[in-house]
Amino acid sequence: MSKILILGANGGIGRLFCRKARDAGFVLRAMVRNDEHCSYFDSQGIESVVGDLEGSFAHAFEGCRQVAFVAGSGAATGGDKTLLVDLYGAIRAVEESEFRGVDQFVMVSALRVEKPLEAAPALRHYMVAKLLADQRLLESSVPATVLRPGRLTDDHGSGCVRTLVDPGSGFDISRENVADCIVEAFRQPSAVNRIFDLLDGDVPIPEMIMRGSSQPM
Ligand SMILES: NC(=O)c1ccc[n+]([C@@H]2O[C@H](COP(=O)([O-])OP(=O)(O)OC[C@H]3O[C@@H](n4cnc5c(N)ncnc54)[C@H](OP(=O)(O)O)[C@@H]3O)[C@@H](O)[C@H]2O)c1
């Protein structure tokens, strides 16, 4: 089985995805930027590698045929990190994937990135960064799946999602549901070359990914 490289493996979605993907039988390499985090992945029986999206990380791709991008600069940092991690780090990851001819790149993007000026003012630059990173991926030769979750929560995953935005039903989705969607995106060939908006909902995740009831690219 081919190996999946996880960029941002130590984050909320990243750790959940790694455990679930390991349990599902996938072979993984978790990229962390701080070597102190390797011990967590060692304890989980998951290979790890140190790399920094703001610096050197190409070595982490060695032997990996699939890539999951779940990294993010986070709300506590400034616009400089949004540019360096969410935009340029993601673009460099796509370019490295293209150079190596990887088989699939799953990008965790964000809901409504295609309309950055409709976001709250403090979020607009982040939305632009995510949009441009998505566009670079979609223009690349890399088979891609783009997942666009709404506002992330730490609720337990319900295992069910929806793709239709309905303001009356809120904009939330649990990190655990997103992690399950990434697992399914790697499991199901129909997820390739598709964009999925993602919110908590009532459609079982495997069914939703199989249905492909979202936007084709
Ligand atoms: N928050 C929301 O409501 C929301 C909504 C839609 C989409 N998203 C997207 O969802 C994704 C993940 O969310 P999350 O809650 O899991 O995020 P998170 O817990 O903040 O995790 C982000 C991960 O990215 C890593 N990272 C940051 N800078 C890095 C760098 N220079 N090199 C390598 N790794 C780096 C962090 O490393 P450390 O562990 O060392 O800090 C962390 O492990 C992000 O792409 C985010 O943009 C978020």
The ligand as a MOL file (V3000), in Angstrom:
LIG
                    3D

  0  0  0     0  0            999 V3000
M  V30 BEGIN CTAB
M  V30 COUNTS 48 52 0 0 0
M  V30 BEGIN ATOM
M  V30 1 N -10.5620 26.8940 12.3980 0
M  V30 2 C -11.5650 26.7770 11.5650 0
M  V30 3 O -12.7300 27.0300 11.9030 0
M  V30 4 C -11.2850 26.3030 10.1430 0
M  V30 5 C -12.3250 26.3210 9.2320 0
M  V30 6 C -12.1110 25.7970 7.9500 0
M  V30 7 C -10.8710 25.2730 7.6150 0
M  V30 8 N -9.8480 25.2880 8.5210 0 CHG=1
M  V30 9 C -8.5580 24.6830 8.1240 0
M  V30 10 O -8.4640 23.4140 8.7750 0
M  V30 11 C -7.0980 23.0060 8.8150 0
M  V30 12 C -6.6810 22.3920 10.1430 0
M  V30 13 O -7.3770 22.9060 11.2410 0
M  V30 14 P -6.9770 22.4310 12.7310 0
M  V30 15 O -7.9890 22.9690 13.6550 0
M  V30 16 O -6.6130 21.0040 12.7430 0 CHG=-1
M  V30 17 O -5.6270 23.3010 12.9050 0
M  V30 18 P -4.5360 23.2590 14.0550 0
M  V30 19 O -4.9590 22.4060 15.1910 0
M  V30 20 O -4.1360 24.6750 14.3350 0
M  V30 21 O -3.3180 22.4980 13.3420 0
M  V30 22 C -2.5480 23.1070 12.3620 0
M  V30 23 C -1.2480 22.3360 12.2450 0
M  V30 24 O -0.4330 22.9910 11.2820 0
M  V30 25 C 0.8940 22.9440 11.7620 0
M  V30 26 N 1.7270 24.0060 11.2170 0
M  V30 27 C 1.6010 25.3420 11.3840 0
M  V30 28 N 2.6200 25.9780 10.7840 0
M  V30 29 C 3.4060 25.0100 10.2260 0
M  V30 30 C 4.6100 25.0340 9.5020 0
M  V30 31 N 5.2640 26.1820 9.2340 0
M  V30 32 N 5.1520 23.8620 9.0870 0
M  V30 33 C 4.5300 22.6830 9.3630 0
M  V30 34 N 3.3830 22.5960 10.0710 0
M  V30 35 C 2.8240 23.7500 10.4970 0
M  V30 36 C 0.7780 23.1180 13.2740 0
M  V30 37 O 1.9690 22.6690 13.8950 0
M  V30 38 P 2.1770 22.7130 15.5020 0
M  V30 39 O 1.4240 21.5110 16.0360 0
M  V30 40 O 3.6510 22.5920 15.6640 0
M  V30 41 O 1.6080 24.0040 15.9800 0
M  V30 42 C -0.4400 22.2730 13.5650 0
M  V30 43 O -0.0620 20.9470 13.8450 0
M  V30 44 C -6.2770 24.2320 8.4110 0
M  V30 45 O -5.8760 24.0700 7.0670 0
M  V30 46 C -7.2810 25.3670 8.5260 0
M  V30 47 O -6.9560 26.4320 7.6450 0
M  V30 48 C -10.0210 25.7930 9.7690 0
M  V30 END ATOM
M  V30 BEGIN BOND
M  V30 1 1 1 2
M  V30 2 2 2 3
M  V30 3 1 2 4
M  V30 4 1 4 5
M  V30 5 2 4 48
M  V30 6 2 5 6
M  V30 7 1 6 7
M  V30 8 2 7 8
M  V30 9 1 8 9
M  V30 10 1 8 48
M  V30 11 1 9 10
M  V30 12 1 9 46
M  V30 13 1 10 11
M  V30 14 1 11 12
M  V30 15 1 11 44
M  V30 16 1 12 13
M  V30 17 1 13 14
M  V30 18 2 14 15
M  V30 19 1 14 16
M  V30 20 1 14 17
M  V30 21 1 17 18
M  V30 22 2 18 19
M  V30 23 1 18 20
M  V30 24 1 18 21
M  V30 25 1 21 22
M  V30 26 1 22 23
M  V30 27 1 23 24
M  V30 28 1 23 42
M  V30 29 1 24 25
M  V30 30 1 25 26
M  V30 31 1 25 36
M  V30 32 1 26 27
M  V30 33 1 26 35
M  V30 34 2 27 28
M  V30 35 1 28 29
M  V30 36 1 29 30
M  V30 37 2 29 35
M  V30 38 1 30 31
M  V30 39 2 30 32
M  V30 40 1 32 33
M  V30 41 2 33 34
M  V30 42 1 34 35
M  V30 43 1 36 37
M  V30 44 1 36 42
M  V30 45 1 37 38
M  V30 46 2 38 39
M  V30 47 1 38 40
M  V30 48 1 38 41
M  V30 49 1 42 43
M  V30 50 1 44 45
M  V30 51 1 44 46
M  V30 52 1 46 47
M  V30 END BOND
M  V30 END CTAB
M  END
